[in-house]
């Protein structure tokens, strides 16, 4: 991939940047979760690497904006970052940046779609505004419904029942989503 080639051949000023770029290049090239595990360990265990955590978010944003995306990177975000209570807020904020504009670029919408689907475990206060915004965008509504469903069903999911029902009532007005949104809202009310 171009990203891997660009970063593997770049002149890098220090060892940490070189190892990070090599790790991202391998993850991009191999699309293998095992590489992601070692990369996460690198950022968790090496103080110099932790200072460059923004490289993780930049890489994730770039990959999630591509037309083909990456299931491995999405899984990595959820497993290693969104489920980590110390990192989840930072991770969610970093990979969802750029929303709220009246004209959101298509690559940003692709990224938001992918993140919303896996956002069930993110803290409700962090995701609530994005959820409300996504509810008014037809291209993000299916991803929002999936995120709300995982927030409700996942043992680690976080949901505000009243606000979630409000969003689901709004989604239920969309004919293609009526049944699923109404059923989920009913389940939340019953809990």
Beta strands, then each sheet from edge to edge (+ up, - down):
end
